[in-house]
Amino acid sequence: MSRYTPIELTNMIMIENPETNEILVENRRNPTWPGVTFPGGHVEVGETVTQSVYREAYEETGLIIEELKMVGIKEWPLENGARYIVFLYKTNQYHGQIQTGREGEIFWTTREQLLNGQFELPNTFAEMLPVFDNPEINELALHATVDQVDQDIIWQ
C-alpha cells in the first residue's frame, strides 16, 4: 500500500470582534459552495499554510490579521482517492477597513444569527463550528470509515 496520498490544502479563518463578540463572515458567490461562511481559500504553491491564511484574509476582507491560532482541521476523502484538508484558524486581532472582495459580501454577525436559519450555510459549515469554539475538539472528519461503517465523525 502506498503511503502517498494526493492532498488539496485549504484554510479558513474565524475573525472575532473582541468588543461585540461578532464574527466576520462572507456570503459566497461560488455556485459550487454558496452561502455564508468564513473567509479562506487554497494554499498556493510556494507558501506555507499560515502564509495562505494571512493572504486569504486580506484578499477577502481587506483586514490585516495578527496573532493567529490554529484550532483544528476539517477533512474528507475525494472520489479520486485524494484528501481535502481545511486548516482552521481564528483570531481577534486585526486592523484595517473591511472591504468586500470578489468572492462575496463581507459582514459581521453573531453565532446565534448565523445558526438560526437566517442565512444559507454551505454543507457541513455548521458542523465545523465546534472545532473553532471548543478547544477539546480539533478535527471534523467527514465520511470517515470506522469499523467498516461510513459516517460523519467529529474527532476529539
N, CA and C atoms as an extended XYZ file, in Angstrom:
468
Properties=species:S:1:pos:R:3:atomname:S:1:resname:S:1:resid:I:1 pbc="F F F"
N         0.838       -1.178        0.000 N   MET     1
C         0.000        0.000        0.000 CA  MET     1
C         0.885        1.244        0.000 C   MET     1
N         0.549        2.192       -0.872 N   SER     2
C         1.313        3.421       -0.980 CA  SER     2
C         1.052        4.325        0.220 C   SER     2
N         2.083        5.001        0.652 N   ARG     3
C         1.930        5.955        1.752 CA  ARG     3
C         1.691        7.361        1.231 C   ARG     3
N         1.699        7.530       -0.080 N   TYR     4
C         1.472        8.836       -0.691 CA  TYR     4
C        -0.008        9.020       -1.000 C   TYR     4
N        -0.550       10.152       -0.595 N   THR     5
C        -1.935       10.498       -0.895 CA  THR     5
C        -1.957       11.912       -1.445 C   THR     5
N        -2.505       12.120       -2.632 N   PRO     6
C        -2.653       13.493       -3.123 CA  PRO     6
C        -3.586       14.266       -2.191 C   PRO     6
N        -3.226       15.524       -1.915 N   ILE     7
C        -3.987       16.324       -0.953 CA  ILE     7
C        -4.241       17.711       -1.528 C   ILE     7
N        -5.464       18.195       -1.364 N   GLU     8
C        -5.800       19.574       -1.682 CA  GLU     8
C        -5.840       20.330       -0.360 C   GLU     8
N        -4.988       21.355       -0.228 N   LEU     9
C        -4.842       22.084        1.028 CA  LEU     9
C        -5.542       23.438        0.955 C   LEU     9
N        -6.356       23.721        1.980 N   THR    10
C        -7.062       24.992        2.064 CA  THR    10
C        -7.044       25.490        3.508 C   THR    10
N        -7.595       26.678        3.706 N   ASN    11
C        -7.660       27.251        5.042 CA  ASN    11
C        -8.974       27.985        5.228 C   ASN    11
N        -9.311       28.248        6.477 N   MET    12
C       -10.486       29.039        6.820 CA  MET    12
C       -10.168       29.768        8.122 C   MET    12
N       -10.627       31.021        8.224 N   ILE    13
C       -10.305       31.842        9.384 CA  ILE    13
C       -11.562       32.452        9.997 C   ILE    13
N       -11.728       32.239       11.302 N   MET    14
C       -12.780       32.915       12.063 CA  MET    14
C       -12.142       34.163       12.672 C   MET    14
N       -12.637       35.337       12.249 N   ILE    15
C       -12.166       36.601       12.798 CA  ILE    15
C       -13.255       37.111       13.735 C   ILE    15
N       -12.892       37.269       15.010 N   GLU    16
C       -13.853       37.706       16.026 CA  GLU    16
C       -13.595       39.152       16.425 C   GLU    16
N       -14.674       39.913       16.631 N   ASN    17
C       -14.572       41.253       17.172 CA  ASN    17
C       -14.615       41.112       18.693 C   ASN    17
N       -13.518       41.413       19.403 N   PRO    18
C       -13.493       41.195       20.855 CA  PRO    18
C       -14.430       42.121       21.626 C   PRO    18
N       -14.849       43.222       21.024 N   GLU    19
C       -15.734       44.162       21.720 CA  GLU    19
C       -17.201       43.765       21.605 C   GLU    19
N       -17.596       43.180       20.478 N   THR    20
C       -19.017       42.872       20.251 CA  THR    20
C       -19.317       41.374       20.241 C   THR    20
N       -18.276       40.537       20.254 N   ASN    21
C       -18.402       39.085       20.125 CA  ASN    21
C       -19.023       38.670       18.794 C   ASN    21
N       -18.974       39.552       17.804 N   GLU    22
C       -19.442       39.187       16.469 CA  GLU    22
C       -18.314       38.501       15.702 C   GLU    22
N       -18.695       37.767       14.677 N   ILE    23
C       -17.736       37.084       13.825 CA  ILE    23
C       -17.904       37.584       12.397 C   ILE    23
N       -16.797       37.631       11.676 N   LEU    24
C       -16.800       38.132       10.309 CA  LEU    24
C       -17.106       36.977        9.361 C   LEU    24
N       -18.099       37.165        8.506 N   VAL    25
C       -18.497       36.120        7.567 CA  VAL    25
C       -18.529       36.672        6.148 C   VAL    25
N       -18.624       35.749        5.226 N   GLU    26
C       -18.642       36.078        3.802 CA  GLU    26
C       -19.802       35.342        3.154 C   GLU    26
N       -20.649       36.061        2.444 N   ASN    27
C       -21.723       35.431        1.684 CA  ASN    27
C       -21.160       35.114        0.302 C   ASN    27
N       -20.759       33.886        0.128 N   ARG    28
C       -20.005       33.465       -1.055 CA  ARG    28
C       -20.850       33.461       -2.327 C   ARG    28
N       -20.223       33.868       -3.398 N   ARG    29
C       -20.858       33.867       -4.718 CA  ARG    29
C       -20.577       32.582       -5.490 C   ARG    29
N       -19.773       31.704       -4.944 N   ASN    30
C       -19.363       30.483       -5.634 CA  ASN    30
C       -20.540       29.515       -5.750 C   ASN    30
N       -20.992       29.192       -6.978 N   PRO    31
C       -22.154       28.315       -7.120 CA  PRO    31
C       -21.907       26.872       -6.665 C   PRO    31
N       -20.643       26.446       -6.559 N   THR    32
C       -20.378       25.078       -6.115 CA  THR    32
C       -20.352       24.947       -4.595 C   THR    32
N       -20.184       26.068       -3.872 N   TRP    33
C       -20.225       26.043       -2.407 CA  TRP    33
C       -20.734       27.393       -1.936 C   TRP    33
N       -22.015       27.712       -2.222 N   PRO    34
C       -22.555       29.026       -1.869 CA  PRO    34
C       -22.963       29.091       -0.411 C   PRO    34
N       -23.183       30.314        0.049 N   GLY    35
C       -23.695       30.516        1.388 CA  GLY    35
C       -22.750       31.319        2.249 C   GLY    35
N       -23.166       31.519        3.500 N   VAL    36
C       -22.414       32.329        4.450 CA  VAL    36
C       -21.405       31.438        5.167 C   VAL    36
N       -20.161       31.835        5.127 N   THR    37
C       -19.068       31.060        5.700 CA  THR    37
C       -17.975       32.020        6.167 C   THR    37
N       -16.858       31.487        6.618 N   PHE    38
C       -15.715       32.309        6.991 CA  PHE    38
C       -14.803       32.495        5.791 C   PHE    38
N       -14.018       33.566        5.782 N   PRO    39
C       -13.043       33.747        4.709 CA  PRO    39
C       -12.027       32.608        4.705 C   PRO    39
N       -11.445       32.368        3.563 N   GLY    40
C       -10.417       31.348        3.436 CA  GLY    40
C       -10.227       30.959        1.988 C   GLY    40
N        -9.329       30.019        1.760 N   GLY    41
C        -9.077       29.580        0.394 CA  GLY    41
C        -7.940       28.596        0.307 C   GLY    41
N        -7.418       28.449       -0.892 N   HIS    42
C        -6.385       27.454       -1.164 CA  HIS    42
C        -4.992       27.920       -0.744 C   HIS    42
N        -4.170       26.961       -0.382 N   VAL    43
C        -2.751       27.186       -0.140 CA  VAL    43
C        -2.088       27.152       -1.510 C   VAL    43
N        -1.428       28.239       -1.871 N   GLU    44
C        -0.782       28.333       -3.172 CA  GLU    44
C         0.595       27.668       -3.132 C   GLU    44
N         1.080       27.280       -4.296 N   VAL    45
C         2.405       26.679       -4.418 CA  VAL    45
C         3.445       27.671       -3.891 C   VAL    45
N         4.321       27.193       -3.024 N   GLY    46
C         5.407       28.016       -2.511 CA  GLY    46
C         5.087       28.777       -1.240 C   GLY    46
N         3.862       28.725       -0.736 N   GLU    47
C         3.558       29.419        0.517 CA  GLU    47
C         3.226       28.396        1.596 C   GLU    47
N         3.451       28.776        2.833 N   THR    48
C         3.085       27.908        3.938 CA  THR    48
C         1.579       28.022        4.176 C   THR    48
N         1.038       27.109        4.956 N   VAL    49
C        -0.386       27.165        5.284 CA  VAL    49
C        -0.692       28.479        6.004 C   VAL    49
N         0.134       28.850        6.974 N   THR    50
C        -0.102       30.078        7.729 CA  THR    50
C        -0.002       31.308        6.828 C   THR    50
N         0.971       31.350        5.930 N   GLN    51
C         1.062       32.466        4.984 CA  GLN    51
C        -0.222       32.575        4.158 C   GLN    51
N        -0.790       31.431        3.781 N   SER    52
C        -2.006       31.453        2.969 CA  SER    52
C        -3.186       32.042        3.743 C   SER    52
N        -3.220       31.849        5.059 N   VAL    53
C        -4.301       32.402        5.879 CA  VAL    53
C        -4.207       33.924        5.900 C   VAL    53
N        -3.008       34.456        6.114 N   TYR    54
C        -2.832       35.910        6.096 CA  TYR    54
C        -3.243       36.485        4.740 C   TYR    54
N        -2.802       35.844        3.665 N   ARG    55
C        -3.112       36.319        2.316 CA  ARG    55
C        -4.609       36.277        2.044 C   ARG    55
N        -5.232       35.136        2.319 N   GLU    56
C        -6.665       34.989        2.044 CA  GLU    56
C        -7.495       35.966        2.874 C   GLU    56
N        -7.140       36.150        4.140 N   ALA    57
C        -7.878       37.091        4.986 CA  ALA    57
C        -7.818       38.488        4.383 C   ALA    57
N        -6.642       38.907        3.951 N   TYR    58
C        -6.517       40.243        3.363 CA  TYR    58
C        -7.258       40.342        2.033 C   TYR    58
N        -7.088       39.356        1.168 N   GLU    59
C        -7.746       39.388       -0.144 CA  GLU    59
C        -9.266       39.424       -0.024 C   GLU    59
N        -9.811       38.675        0.924 N   GLU    60
C       -11.263       38.540        1.003 CA  GLU    60
C       -11.931       39.554        1.928 C   GLU    60
N       -11.172       40.144        2.871 N   THR    61
C       -11.798       41.051        3.837 CA  THR    61
C       -11.195       42.445        3.862 C   THR    61
N        -9.974       42.608        3.371 N   GLY    62
C        -9.271       43.879        3.482 CA  GLY    62
C        -8.574       44.066        4.815 C   GLY    62
N        -8.695       43.099        5.720 N   LEU    63
C        -8.094       43.204        7.047 CA  LEU    63
C        -6.725       42.547        7.096 C   LEU    63
N        -5.843       43.141        7.872 N   ILE    64
C        -4.552       42.529        8.193 CA  ILE    64
C        -4.733       41.876        9.551 C   ILE    64
N        -4.599       40.557        9.582 N   ILE    65
C        -4.831       39.817       10.821 CA  ILE    65
C        -3.517       39.558       11.539 C   ILE    65
N        -3.607       39.337       12.841 N   GLU    66
C        -2.445       39.078       13.689 CA  GLU    66
C        -2.793       38.013       14.714 C   GLU    66
N        -1.763       37.469       15.339 N   GLU    67
C        -1.910       36.509       16.433 CA  GLU    67
C        -2.866       35.367       16.086 C   GLU    67
N        -2.569       34.707       14.980 N   LEU    68
C        -3.368       33.555       14.555 CA  LEU    68
C        -3.218       32.394       15.515 C   LEU    68
N        -4.291       31.666       15.687 N   LYS    69
C        -4.245       30.424       16.457 CA  LYS    69
C        -4.872       29.327       15.601 C   LYS    69
N        -4.114       28.278       15.346 N   MET    70
C        -4.676       27.135       14.633 CA  MET    70
C        -5.519       26.341       15.621 C   MET    70
N        -6.791       26.080       15.248 N   VAL    71
C        -7.693       25.407       16.173 CA  VAL    71
C        -8.021       23.983       15.759 C   VAL    71
N        -7.718       23.615       14.505 N   GLY    72
C        -8.005       22.255       14.082 CA  GLY    72
C        -8.060       22.129       12.580 C   GLY    72
N        -8.639       20.993       12.136 N   ILE    73
C        -8.780       20.738       10.705 CA  ILE    73
C       -10.155       20.144       10.409 C   ILE    73
N       -10.532       20.295        9.166 N   LYS    74
C       -11.705       19.620        8.607 CA  LYS    74
C       -11.174       18.851        7.412 C   LYS    74
N       -11.603       17.602        7.262 N   GLU    75
C       -11.072       16.813        6.149 CA  GLU    75
C       -12.084       15.810        5.652 C   GLU    75
N       -11.912       15.428        4.380 N   TRP    76
C       -12.754       14.389        3.787 CA  TRP    76
C       -12.049       13.794        2.586 C   TRP    76
N       -12.383       12.551        2.264 N   PRO    77
C       -11.786       11.922        1.085 CA  PRO    77
C       -12.465       12.423       -0.182 C   PRO    77
N       -11.695       12.527       -1.261 N   LEU    78
C       -12.224       12.875       -2.575 CA  LEU    78
C       -12.408       11.600       -3.386 C   LEU    78
N       -13.220       11.673       -4.393 N   GLU    79
C       -13.548       10.477       -5.186 CA  GLU    79
C       -12.327        9.846       -5.851 C   GLU    79
N       -11.312       10.636       -6.169 N   ASN    80
C       -10.140       10.121       -6.866 CA  ASN    80
C        -9.088        9.540       -5.922 C   ASN    80
N        -9.446        9.360       -4.659 N   GLY    81
C        -8.509        8.810       -3.682 CA  GLY    81
C        -7.701        9.870       -2.962 C   GLY    81
N        -7.855       11.117       -3.366 N   ALA    82
C        -7.150       12.212       -2.708 CA  ALA    82
C        -7.909       12.623       -1.438 C   ALA    82
N        -7.319       13.538       -0.700 N   ARG    83
C        -7.961       14.064        0.504 CA  ARG    83
C        -8.031       15.586        0.396 C   ARG    83
N        -9.073       16.141        0.973 N   TYR    84
C        -9.261       17.588        1.028 CA  TYR    84
C        -9.112       17.980        2.486 C   TYR    84
N        -8.174       18.868        2.780 N   ILE    85
C        -7.909       19.266        4.157 CA  ILE    85
C        -8.044       20.778        4.279 C   ILE    85
N        -8.826       21.216        5.271 N   VAL    86
C        -9.011       22.632        5.573 CA  VAL    86
C        -8.379       22.886        6.940 C   VAL    86
N        -7.368       23.739        6.987 N   PHE    87
C        -6.748       24.139        8.246 CA  PHE    87
C        -7.576       25.281        8.824 C   PHE    87
N        -8.015       25.128       10.058 N   LEU    88
C        -8.932       26.082       10.687 CA  LEU    88
C        -8.186       26.959       11.686 C   LEU    88
N        -8.323       28.266       11.511 N   TYR    89
C        -7.648       29.257       12.349 CA  TYR    89
C        -8.668       30.237       12.907 C   TYR    89
N        -8.254       30.926       13.970 N   LYS    90
C        -9.079       32.023       14.487 CA  LYS    90
C        -8.177       33.102       15.053 C   LYS    90
N        -8.734       34.305       15.136 N   THR    91
C        -8.047       35.441       15.748 CA  THR    91
C        -9.068       36.488       16.135 C   THR    91
N        -8.681       37.335       17.082 N   ASN    92
C        -9.475       38.519       17.392 CA  ASN    92
C        -8.589       39.761       17.315 C   ASN    92
N        -7.468       39.620       16.630 N   GLN    93
C        -6.522       40.716       16.452 CA  GLN    93
C        -6.428       41.049       14.964 C   GLN    93
N        -6.791       42.271       14.614 N   TYR    94
C        -6.788       42.683       13.206 CA  TYR    94
C        -6.795       44.200       13.130 C   TYR    94
N        -6.455       44.727       11.966 N   HIS    95
C        -6.597       46.153       11.705 CA  HIS    95
C        -6.839       46.357       10.221 C   HIS    95
N        -7.342       47.541        9.905 N   GLY    96
C        -7.700       47.867        8.537 CA  GLY    96
C        -9.193       48.092        8.411 C   GLY    96
N        -9.630       48.324        7.214 N   GLN    97
C       -11.039       48.558        6.923 CA  GLN    97
C       -11.608       47.363        6.166 C   GLN    97
N       -12.774       46.893        6.583 N   ILE    98
C       -13.419       45.779        5.903 CA  ILE    98
C       -13.793       46.201        4.486 C   ILE    98
N       -13.433       45.341        3.551 N   GLN    99
C       -13.767       45.558        2.145 CA  GLN    99
C       -14.297       44.256        1.576 C   GLN    99
N       -15.424       44.331        0.913 N   THR   100
C       -15.955       43.146        0.249 CA  THR   100
C       -15.054       42.819       -0.937 C   THR   100
N       -14.667       41.547       -1.047 N   GLY   101
C       -13.803       41.118       -2.140 CA  GLY   101
C       -14.602       40.510       -3.273 C   GLY   101
N       -13.889       39.925       -4.213 N   ARG   102
C       -14.519       39.334       -5.394 CA  ARG   102
C       -15.286       38.059       -5.072 C   ARG   102
N       -15.001       37.446       -3.909 N   GLU   103
C       -15.609       36.157       -3.576 CA  GLU   103
C       -16.989       36.277       -2.945 C   GLU   103
N       -17.289       37.450       -2.342 N   GLY   104
C       -18.597       37.612       -1.728 CA  GLY   104
C       -18.648       38.774       -0.762 C   GLY   104
N       -19.862       39.083       -0.316 N   GLU   105
C       -20.088       40.180        0.623 CA  GLU   105
C       -19.555       39.814        2.006 C   GLU   105
N       -18.840       40.745        2.633 N   ILE   106
C       -18.260       40.553        3.967 CA  ILE   106
C       -19.075       41.356        4.977 C   ILE   106
N       -19.440       40.733        6.111 N   PHE   107
C       -20.181       41.454        7.146 CA  PHE   107
C       -20.029       40.750        8.492 C   PHE   107
N       -20.326       41.501        9.563 N   TRP   108
C       -20.288       40.978       10.931 CA  TRP   108
C       -21.652       40.386       11.279 C   TRP   108
N       -21.647       39.308       12.049 N   THR   109
C       -22.878       38.713       12.568 CA  THR   109
C       -22.540       37.997       13.868 C   THR   109
N       -23.552       37.505       14.533 N   THR   110
C       -23.325       36.730       15.758 CA  THR   110
C       -23.448       35.239       15.439 C   THR   110
N       -22.959       34.409       16.325 N   ARG   111
C       -23.121       32.966       16.166 CA  ARG   111
C       -24.603       32.598       16.138 C   ARG   111
N       -25.376       33.257       16.997 N   GLU   112
C       -26.806       32.955       17.059 CA  GLU   112
C       -27.491       33.263       15.730 C   GLU   112
N       -27.215       34.430       15.158 N   GLN   113
C       -27.797       34.784       13.864 CA  GLN   113
C       -27.325       33.827       12.769 C   GLN   113
N       -26.092       33.403       12.867 N   LEU   114
C       -25.533       32.502       11.871 CA  LEU   114
C       -26.261       31.162       11.862 C   LEU   114
N       -26.657       30.701       13.046 N   LEU   115
C       -27.234       29.360       13.166 CA  LEU   115
C       -28.762       29.315       13.265 C   LEU   115
N       -29.431       30.462       13.279 N   ASN   116
C       -30.885       30.450       13.484 CA  ASN   116
C       -31.702       30.295       12.200 C   ASN   116
N       -31.057       29.993       11.099 N   GLY   117
C       -31.787       29.802        9.847 CA  GLY   117
C       -31.938       31.058        9.022 C   GLY   117
N       -31.395       32.157        9.501 N   GLN   118
C       -31.484       33.432        8.791 CA  GLN   118
C       -30.646       33.426        7.510 C   GLN   118
N       -29.559       32.662        7.494 N   PHE   119
C       -28.642       32.637        6.359 CA  PHE   119
C       -28.567       31.241        5.759 C   PHE   119
N       -28.329       31.179        4.465 N   GLU   120
C       -27.992       29.899        3.828 CA  GLU   120
C       -26.550       29.587        4.191 C   GLU   120
N       -26.330       28.404        4.737 N   LEU   121
C       -24.982       27.970        5.093 CA  LEU   121
C       -24.541       26.860        4.156 C   LEU   121
N       -23.269       26.835        3.770 N   PRO   122
C       -22.771       25.726        2.954 CA  PRO   122
C       -22.879       24.403        3.706 C   PRO   122
N       -22.929       23.328        2.963 N   ASN   123
C       -22.991       21.988        3.531 CA  ASN   123
C       -21.840       21.777        4.512 C   ASN   123
N       -22.124       21.297        5.690 N   THR   124
C       -21.212       20.946        6.791 CA  THR   124
C       -20.562       22.151        7.475 C   THR   124
N       -20.944       23.367        7.123 N   PHE   125
C       -20.346       24.527        7.791 CA  PHE   125
C       -20.737       24.579        9.271 C   PHE   125
N       -22.010       24.420        9.576 N   ALA   126
C       -22.460       24.472       10.975 CA  ALA   126
C       -21.798       23.376       11.813 C   ALA   126
N       -21.582       22.211       11.217 N   GLU   127
C       -20.956       21.098       11.946 CA  GLU   127
C       -19.498       21.395       12.276 C   GLU   127
N       -18.898       22.328       11.569 N   MET   128
C       -17.495       22.676       11.773 CA  MET   128
C       -17.304       23.677       12.916 C   MET   128
N       -18.336       24.430       13.264 N   LEU   129
C       -18.194       25.490       14.271 CA  LEU   129
C       -17.660       25.012       15.626 C   LEU   129
N       -18.039       23.823       16.118 N   PRO   130
C       -17.460       23.390       17.399 CA  PRO   130
C       -15.935       23.281       17.375 C   PRO   130
N       -15.342       23.027       16.236 N   VAL   131
C       -13.880       22.966       16.170 CA  VAL   131
C       -13.293       24.345       16.462 C   VAL   131
N       -13.951       25.407       16.010 N   PHE   132
C       -13.488       26.770       16.286 CA  PHE   132
C       -13.695       27.163       17.747 C   PHE   132
N       -14.772       26.702       18.354 N   ASP   133
C       -15.165       27.208       19.658 CA  ASP   133
C       -14.852       26.304       20.849 C   ASP   133
N       -14.620       25.037       20.625 N   ASN   134
C       -14.376       24.112       21.725 CA  ASN   134
C       -12.934       23.614       21.649 C   ASN   134
N       -12.064       24.027       22.567 N   PRO   135
C       -10.655       23.630       22.495 CA  PRO   135
C       -10.422       22.129       22.655 C   PRO   135
N       -11.443       21.383       23.060 N   GLU   136
C       -11.286       19.940       23.191 CA  GLU   136
C       -11.590       19.198       21.894 C   GLU   136
N       -12.103       19.917       20.887 N   ILE   137
C       -12.368       19.310       19.575 CA  ILE   137
C       -11.392       19.911       18.581 C   ILE   137
N       -10.661       19.064       17.863 N   ASN   138
C        -9.672       19.598       16.932 CA  ASN   138
C        -9.812       19.089       15.503 C   ASN   138
N       -10.845       18.288       15.229 N   GLU   139
C       -10.977       17.768       13.872 CA  GLU   139
C       -12.429       17.430       13.570 C   GLU   139
N       -12.846       17.793       12.361 N   LEU   140
C       -14.100       17.322       11.804 CA  LEU   140
C       -13.720       16.468       10.613 C   LEU   140
N       -13.922       15.165       10.718 N   ALA   141
C       -13.593       14.230        9.645 CA  ALA   141
C       -14.893       13.760        9.024 C   ALA   141
N       -15.100       14.091        7.771 N   LEU   142
C       -16.339       13.755        7.083 CA  LEU   142
C       -16.190       12.461        6.304 C   LEU   142
N       -17.215       11.646        6.369 N   HIS   143
C       -17.251       10.373        5.641 CA  HIS   143
C       -16.049        9.497        5.974 C   HIS   143
N       -15.696        9.484        7.234 N   ALA   144
C       -14.614        8.624        7.681 CA  ALA   144
C       -15.155        7.218        7.896 C   ALA   144
N       -14.305        6.221        7.743 N   THR   145
C       -14.713        4.849        7.961 CA  THR   145
C       -14.177        4.378        9.309 C   THR   145
N       -15.078        3.960       10.172 N   VAL   146
C       -14.717        3.418       11.471 CA  VAL   146
C       -15.389        2.060       11.588 C   VAL   146
N       -14.603        1.017       11.796 N   ASP   147
C       -15.128       -0.340       11.880 CA  ASP   147
C       -16.002       -0.667       10.663 C   ASP   147
N       -15.513       -0.281        9.472 N   GLN   148
C       -16.176       -0.547        8.198 CA  GLN   148
C       -17.566        0.100        8.084 C   GLN   148
N       -17.830        1.142        8.868 N   VAL   149
C       -19.091        1.877        8.784 CA  VAL   149
C       -18.770        3.288        8.307 C   VAL   149
N       -19.393        3.709        7.197 N   ASP   150
C       -19.164        5.040        6.655 CA  ASP   150
C       -20.022        6.033        7.421 C   ASP   150
N       -19.394        7.045        8.040 N   GLN   151
C       -20.148        8.005        8.830 CA  GLN   151
C       -19.390        9.318        8.955 C   GLN   151
N       -20.119       10.368        9.312 N   ASP   152
C       -19.502       11.648        9.643 CA  ASP   152
C       -19.113       11.604       11.112 C   ASP   152
N       -17.912       12.093       11.409 N   ILE   153
C       -17.388       11.981       12.762 CA  ILE   153
C       -16.736       13.292       13.173 C   ILE   153
N       -16.904       13.689       14.403 N   ILE   154
C       -16.073       14.731       14.987 CA  ILE   154
C       -15.099       14.015       15.915 C   ILE   154
N       -13.819       14.117       15.611 N   TRP   155
C       -12.798       13.524       16.480 CA  TRP   155
C       -12.446       14.531       17.557 C   TRP   155
N       -12.249       14.033       18.738 N   GLN   156
C       -11.855       14.907       19.848 CA  GLN   156
C       -10.479       14.574       20.310 C   GLN   156
